């Protein structure tokens, strides 16, 4: 994951290069005006929606059947692969995107790896067979190695950093292939944790001397767009579940209530996420690592929220025998994680004392909601209350932000 390092020799991509001529992968200008997500980046994100949707659906089935530990563990493992591959491409693109034909083709290869990974998610959940998911993941990561090696040819003073990226990523892929030889069980989970630590250490290893340039508004826009996609997927999955339940309930009242509350909660999460100026959160090496890594919980919780709504609908239609408290927790825990994560990485340092009290307190109240008779309704009211406070208390001036 590239992070800021004051590298001054950066360029704006020249779009006048002949069609079949490759552009040198010079570092992008981190202060380039009007830098926005490219159509290729948006297309890339849409492919990841497939993987997120399948992972969320499998989590829903596991939770609805009462397999909480297995469901959460499998979801956490598989979502890491989805999130980490997306994030690495995103940070690379903000630094070295050339949008020429070879860059596009390599990106399409990564997208193919996403689809292979997505195809293997059900088998990984149900049978503990990670063969397809690891294969798809390795395809994505090997393509990323090719991108970094290509960038190293024109990176100048950043050549050592780009080569360390390529070396680190390639080495970890060997570990993931060896992962397939480990039998399912506690040893496999321990190995997974160790290999994850190796993966997330690669950016630190690659950039500890000199950091690659990034565009703060572009990179935070990319994160915001992926958040929109995940929240939209939650609405779609919940809507489909509600439609499927129409013929299975005697009264439409509860379904209408759940659909309205789902929209209110999702809209509130959107409002809360986009309240702070995110570009302020990545002003240094450590802060950008925190921002990038902690989004695992933001994205994962947003996708898990739809699974919780579907669990609630299963209880309503008699497809699940979970208790009302257990079903409610599948909704409230993801919401609370989302709130705490985005508060820590983006809201906290842009807020006054009132907001910094209301947001984490709201997360705690949401966690306590399942013990009440109307948990989802109260959760929606808590989130609306947080939104009202954010409307009344705008972000504080940038001088308040710690630049360390």
C-alpha positions as CSV (number, residue, x, y, z in Angstrom):
1,X,0.0,0.0,0.0
2,X,1.8,3.2,-1.1
3,X,1.9,6.0,1.4
4,X,3.1,9.6,1.4
5,X,6.7,10.2,1.5
6,X,7.4,13.6,0.0
7,X,8.7,12.3,-3.3
8,X,8.8,15.3,-5.5
9,X,9.5,13.9,-9.0
10,X,6.0,13.0,-10.0
11,X,4.1,13.5,-13.2
12,X,0.7,13.9,-14.6
13,X,-0.3,11.1,-17.0
14,X,-0.1,12.2,-20.6
15,X,-3.2,11.0,-22.4
16,X,-1.9,11.9,-25.9
17,X,0.4,8.8,-26.1
18,X,-0.3,6.7,-29.3
19,X,-2.7,3.9,-28.7
20,X,-0.3,1.0,-28.8
21,X,2.7,2.7,-27.2
22,X,3.3,1.9,-23.6
23,X,3.8,4.8,-21.2
24,X,6.6,4.7,-18.7
25,X,5.2,4.1,-15.2
26,X,6.4,7.4,-13.7
27,X,5.1,8.2,-10.2
28,X,1.9,10.2,-10.4
29,X,1.7,13.8,-9.2
30,X,0.1,13.7,-5.7
31,X,-1.1,17.3,-6.1
32,X,-2.6,16.8,-9.6
33,X,-5.8,18.9,-9.7
34,X,-9.2,17.3,-10.4
35,X,-7.9,13.7,-10.0
36,X,-10.8,11.3,-9.8
37,X,-11.4,7.6,-10.1
38,X,-11.0,6.3,-13.6
39,X,-13.6,4.2,-15.5
40,X,-11.2,1.2,-15.2
41,X,-11.1,1.6,-11.4
42,X,-14.9,1.7,-11.2
43,X,-15.1,-1.4,-13.4
44,X,-12.6,-3.1,-11.1
45,X,-14.7,-2.3,-8.1
46,X,-17.8,-3.8,-9.6
47,X,-16.1,-7.1,-10.0
48,X,-15.3,-7.1,-6.3
49,X,-19.0,-6.7,-5.6
50,X,-19.5,-10.3,-6.8
51,X,-17.1,-11.6,-4.2
52,X,-18.5,-9.4,-1.4
53,X,-22.0,-10.5,-2.3
54,X,-21.2,-14.2,-2.2
55,X,-19.2,-13.9,1.0
56,X,-22.1,-12.1,2.7
57,X,-24.6,-14.7,1.5
58,X,-22.5,-17.5,2.9
59,X,-22.3,-15.6,6.2
60,X,-26.0,-15.2,6.3
61,X,-26.6,-19.0,5.9
62,X,-24.0,-19.8,8.5
63,X,-25.5,-17.4,11.1
64,X,-29.1,-18.4,10.3
65,X,-28.2,-22.0,11.0
66,X,-26.5,-21.0,14.3
67,X,-23.0,-21.8,13.2
68,X,-21.6,-18.5,14.6
69,X,-18.0,-19.3,15.2
70,X,-17.5,-21.1,11.9
71,X,-19.4,-18.4,9.9
72,X,-17.6,-15.5,11.4
73,X,-14.2,-17.1,11.2
74,X,-14.7,-18.2,7.5
75,X,-16.1,-14.8,6.6
76,X,-13.2,-12.9,8.3
77,X,-10.7,-15.1,6.4
78,X,-12.3,-14.8,3.0
79,X,-13.1,-11.1,3.3
80,X,-9.4,-10.4,4.1
81,X,-8.5,-11.8,0.6
82,X,-11.1,-9.7,-1.1
83,X,-10.2,-6.5,0.8
84,X,-6.4,-6.8,0.7
85,X,-6.3,-7.5,-3.1
86,X,-8.6,-4.5,-3.7
87,X,-6.7,-2.2,-1.4
88,X,-3.3,-3.1,-2.9
89,X,-4.4,-2.3,-6.4
90,X,-6.0,0.9,-5.3
91,X,-2.9,2.3,-3.6
92,X,-0.8,1.2,-6.6
93,X,-3.1,2.9,-9.0
94,X,-3.0,6.2,-7.2
95,X,0.8,6.2,-7.6
96,X,1.5,4.6,-11.0
97,X,-1.7,4.3,-13.1
98,X,-0.8,4.8,-16.8
99,X,-4.1,3.6,-18.2
100,X,-2.3,2.2,-21.3
101,X,-3.2,-1.1,-22.9
102,X,-0.8,-3.3,-20.8
103,X,-2.0,-1.7,-17.6
104,X,-5.6,-2.4,-18.5
105,X,-4.9,-6.0,-19.5
106,X,-3.0,-6.7,-16.3
107,X,-5.9,-5.2,-14.4
108,X,-8.3,-7.5,-16.3
109,X,-6.2,-10.4,-15.2
110,X,-6.7,-9.3,-11.6
111,X,-10.4,-9.1,-12.1
112,X,-10.4,-12.6,-13.4
113,X,-8.7,-13.7,-10.2
114,X,-11.5,-12.0,-8.3
115,X,-14.1,-14.1,-10.1
116,X,-12.1,-17.3,-9.5
117,X,-11.9,-16.4,-5.8
118,X,-15.6,-15.6,-5.7
119,X,-16.4,-19.0,-7.2
120,X,-14.5,-20.8,-4.5
121,X,-16.1,-19.0,-1.5
122,X,-19.1,-21.4,-1.1
123,X,-16.8,-24.4,-1.1
124,X,-14.4,-22.7,1.4
125,X,-17.4,-22.0,3.7
126,X,-19.1,-25.3,3.5
127,X,-16.2,-27.7,3.1
128,X,-13.2,-25.9,4.2
129,X,-11.7,-26.3,0.8
130,X,-9.7,-23.1,0.0
131,X,-8.2,-24.3,-3.3
132,X,-10.2,-22.1,-5.7
133,X,-10.0,-19.1,-3.4
134,X,-6.3,-19.3,-3.0
135,X,-5.9,-19.9,-6.8
136,X,-7.9,-16.7,-7.5
137,X,-6.0,-14.8,-4.9
138,X,-2.6,-15.8,-6.2
139,X,-3.6,-14.8,-9.7
140,X,-4.5,-11.3,-8.5
141,X,-1.3,-11.0,-6.5
142,X,1.0,-12.3,-9.2
143,X,-0.5,-9.7,-11.6
144,X,0.3,-7.1,-8.9
145,X,3.9,-8.3,-8.9
146,X,4.0,-7.7,-12.6
147,X,2.7,-4.2,-12.1
148,X,5.3,-3.4,-9.5
149,X,8.2,-4.8,-11.6
150,X,7.0,-2.7,-14.5
151,X,6.9,0.4,-12.3
152,X,10.4,-0.3,-11.1
153,X,11.8,0.4,-14.6
154,X,10.8,4.0,-14.4
155,X,10.5,4.7,-10.7
156,X,13.9,6.4,-10.3
157,X,14.6,6.9,-6.6
158,X,11.6,4.7,-5.8
159,X,13.0,1.7,-7.7
160,X,14.1,-0.1,-4.5
161,X,10.6,0.4,-3.0
162,X,8.9,-1.0,-6.0
163,X,11.2,-4.0,-6.1
164,X,10.7,-4.7,-2.4
165,X,6.9,-4.7,-3.1
166,X,7.4,-7.2,-5.9
167,X,9.7,-9.4,-3.8
168,X,7.5,-9.3,-0.7
169,X,4.2,-10.0,-2.5
170,X,5.8,-12.9,-4.4
171,X,7.2,-14.5,-1.3
172,X,3.9,-14.4,0.5
173,X,2.1,-16.1,-2.4
174,X,4.4,-19.1,-1.8
175,X,3.1,-19.2,1.8
176,X,-0.6,-19.1,0.5
177,X,0.1,-22.1,-1.8
178,X,1.6,-24.0,1.2
179,X,-1.5,-23.0,3.1
180,X,-3.5,-25.5,1.0
181,X,-1.4,-28.3,2.5
182,X,-2.5,-27.5,6.1
183,X,-5.6,-29.5,7.3
184,X,-8.7,-27.6,8.5
185,X,-8.7,-26.8,12.2
186,X,-6.8,-24.7,14.7
187,X,-3.5,-25.1,12.9
188,X,-5.0,-23.7,9.7
189,X,-6.3,-20.7,11.5
190,X,-2.9,-20.1,13.2
191,X,-1.2,-20.3,9.8
192,X,-3.7,-17.9,8.3
193,X,-3.1,-15.3,11.0
194,X,0.7,-15.6,10.5
195,X,0.4,-15.3,6.7
196,X,-1.9,-12.3,7.1
197,X,0.7,-10.7,9.2
198,X,3.2,-11.3,6.5
199,X,0.9,-9.8,3.9
200,X,0.3,-6.6,5.8
201,X,4.0,-6.2,6.6
202,X,4.9,-6.0,2.9
203,X,4.0,-2.2,2.6
204,X,6.0,-1.4,5.7
205,X,8.9,-3.4,4.4
206,X,8.7,-1.8,1.0
207,X,8.3,1.8,2.1
208,X,10.2,2.2,5.3
209,X,12.9,4.3,3.6
210,X,11.1,6.1,0.9
211,X,7.4,6.2,0.4
212,X,5.6,6.2,-3.0
213,X,3.5,9.3,-3.8
214,X,-0.3,9.2,-3.5
215,X,-3.1,11.6,-4.2
216,X,-5.0,12.1,-0.9
217,X,-8.3,13.1,-2.5
218,X,-8.1,10.4,-5.1
219,X,-7.3,7.6,-2.6
220,X,-10.0,8.6,-0.1
221,X,-12.5,8.9,-3.0
222,X,-11.7,5.3,-3.9
223,X,-12.4,4.2,-0.4
224,X,-15.6,6.1,-0.3
225,X,-16.8,4.6,-3.6
226,X,-16.1,1.1,-2.3
227,X,-18.1,1.9,0.8
228,X,-21.0,3.1,-1.4
229,X,-20.8,-0.2,-3.3
230,X,-20.8,-2.3,-0.2
231,X,-23.7,-0.4,1.4
232,X,-25.6,-0.6,-1.9
233,X,-25.0,-4.4,-2.0
234,X,-26.4,-4.5,1.5
235,X,-29.6,-2.8,0.4
236,X,-29.9,-5.1,-2.7
237,X,-29.4,-8.2,-0.7
238,X,-31.9,-7.1,2.0
239,X,-34.4,-6.1,-0.7
240,X,-34.2,-9.5,-2.4
241,X,-34.6,-11.2,0.9
242,X,-37.7,-9.1,1.7
243,X,-39.2,-9.9,-1.8
244,X,-38.5,-13.6,-1.2
245,X,-40.4,-13.4,2.1
246,X,-43.5,-11.7,0.8
247,X,-45.4,-15.0,0.2
248,X,-44.2,-16.6,3.5
249,X,-45.6,-14.3,6.1
250,X,-49.2,-13.7,7.1
251,X,-48.9,-10.0,7.6
252,X,-46.9,-7.5,5.6
253,X,-46.5,-5.1,8.5
254,X,-43.2,-6.6,9.9
255,X,-41.7,-6.8,6.4
256,X,-42.5,-3.2,5.7
257,X,-41.1,-2.2,9.0
258,X,-37.8,-4.1,8.4
259,X,-37.5,-2.6,4.8
260,X,-38.0,0.9,6.1
261,X,-35.6,0.4,9.0
262,X,-33.0,-1.1,6.7
263,X,-33.1,2.0,4.4
264,X,-32.9,4.3,7.4
265,X,-29.9,2.4,8.9
266,X,-28.1,2.2,5.6
267,X,-28.6,5.9,4.9
268,X,-27.4,6.8,8.4
269,X,-24.3,4.8,7.9
270,X,-23.6,6.5,4.6
271,X,-24.1,9.9,6.3
272,X,-21.8,9.1,9.2
273,X,-19.1,7.7,6.9
274,X,-19.0,10.8,4.7
275,X,-19.3,13.4,7.4
276,X,-15.5,13.8,8.1
277,X,-13.0,15.1,5.4
278,X,-11.2,11.8,4.9
279,X,-8.2,13.2,3.1
280,X,-7.0,14.6,6.5
281,X,-6.7,11.1,7.8
282,X,-3.7,10.2,5.6
283,X,-1.2,12.9,6.2
284,X,1.7,10.6,7.3
285,X,3.0,7.1,6.9
286,X,1.5,5.8,10.2
287,X,-1.8,7.5,9.6
288,X,-2.2,6.2,6.1
289,X,-1.5,2.7,7.4
290,X,-4.1,3.1,10.0
291,X,-6.6,4.4,7.5
292,X,-6.0,1.7,5.0
293,X,-5.8,-1.2,7.4
294,X,-8.8,-0.2,9.6
295,X,-11.1,-0.1,6.6
296,X,-11.1,-3.9,6.7
297,X,-13.5,-3.5,9.6
298,X,-15.5,-0.8,7.9
299,X,-16.0,-2.7,4.7
300,X,-16.4,-6.1,6.4
301,X,-19.0,-4.7,8.8
302,X,-21.0,-3.0,6.1
303,X,-21.2,-6.2,4.1
304,X,-22.1,-8.3,7.2
305,X,-24.9,-5.9,8.0
306,X,-27.0,-7.2,5.1
307,X,-26.4,-10.8,6.3
308,X,-27.8,-9.8,9.7
309,X,-31.0,-8.3,8.1
310,X,-31.5,-11.6,6.2
311,X,-31.1,-13.5,9.4
312,X,-33.8,-11.4,11.0
313,X,-36.1,-12.2,8.0
314,X,-35.3,-15.9,8.3
315,X,-36.5,-15.8,11.9
316,X,-39.6,-13.9,10.9
317,X,-40.5,-16.4,8.2
318,X,-39.7,-19.5,10.3
319,X,-36.6,-20.5,8.3
320,X,-34.4,-20.1,11.3
321,X,-34.9,-21.1,15.0
322,X,-32.5,-18.5,16.4
323,X,-33.7,-16.5,19.4
324,X,-34.7,-12.9,18.8
325,X,-31.6,-11.7,20.8
326,X,-29.2,-13.8,18.7
327,X,-30.8,-12.7,15.5
328,X,-30.7,-9.0,16.6
329,X,-27.0,-9.3,17.4
330,X,-26.2,-10.3,13.8
331,X,-27.5,-6.8,12.9
332,X,-26.2,-4.7,15.7
333,X,-22.7,-6.0,16.0
334,X,-21.7,-5.1,12.4
335,X,-23.3,-1.7,12.9
336,X,-21.4,-1.1,16.1
337,X,-18.1,-2.2,14.5
338,X,-18.7,0.1,11.5
339,X,-19.4,3.1,13.9
340,X,-16.3,2.5,16.1
341,X,-14.0,1.9,13.1
342,X,-14.9,5.0,11.1
343,X,-14.9,7.1,14.3
344,X,-11.4,6.0,15.1
345,X,-9.9,6.4,11.7
346,X,-11.7,9.5,10.3
347,X,-14.2,11.2,12.7
348,X,-12.3,11.4,16.0
349,X,-9.6,13.9,14.9
350,X,-12.1,16.1,13.0
351,X,-14.8,16.3,15.7
352,X,-15.4,18.3,18.9
353,X,-16.1,16.8,22.3
354,X,-19.8,16.4,21.7
355,X,-19.4,14.3,18.5
356,X,-16.6,12.3,20.1
357,X,-18.9,11.4,22.9
358,X,-22.0,10.7,20.8
359,X,-20.6,8.4,18.1
360,X,-18.9,5.8,20.4
361,X,-21.7,6.0,22.9
362,X,-24.1,5.4,20.0
363,X,-22.1,2.3,19.1
364,X,-22.4,1.0,22.7
365,X,-26.2,1.7,22.7
366,X,-26.6,-0.2,19.4
367,X,-24.8,-3.2,21.0
368,X,-27.2,-3.2,23.9
369,X,-30.3,-2.9,21.7
370,X,-30.9,-6.7,21.3
371,X,-32.0,-7.0,25.0
372,X,-35.0,-4.6,24.2
373,X,-38.2,-5.7,22.5
374,X,-37.8,-3.5,19.4
375,X,-34.0,-3.7,18.7
376,X,-33.9,-2.9,15.0
377,X,-36.2,0.1,15.5
378,X,-34.1,1.5,18.4
379,X,-30.9,1.0,16.4
380,X,-32.4,3.1,13.6
381,X,-33.3,5.8,16.1
382,X,-29.8,5.8,17.6
383,X,-28.3,6.2,14.2
384,X,-30.7,9.0,13.2
385,X,-29.8,10.7,16.5
386,X,-26.1,10.5,15.6
387,X,-26.8,12.0,12.2
388,X,-28.7,14.9,13.8
389,X,-25.7,15.6,16.0
390,X,-23.3,15.5,13.0
391,X,-25.6,18.0,11.2
392,X,-25.5,20.4,14.1
393,X,-21.7,19.9,14.8
394,X,-19.7,20.2,11.6
395,X,-16.1,19.0,11.4
396,X,-13.5,21.1,13.2
397,X,-10.8,23.2,11.5
398,X,-7.8,21.3,10.1
399,X,-5.5,23.0,12.7
400,X,-6.9,20.6,15.2
401,X,-5.5,17.6,13.4
402,X,-2.4,15.9,14.7
403,X,0.2,16.0,12.0
404,X,2.5,13.5,13.7
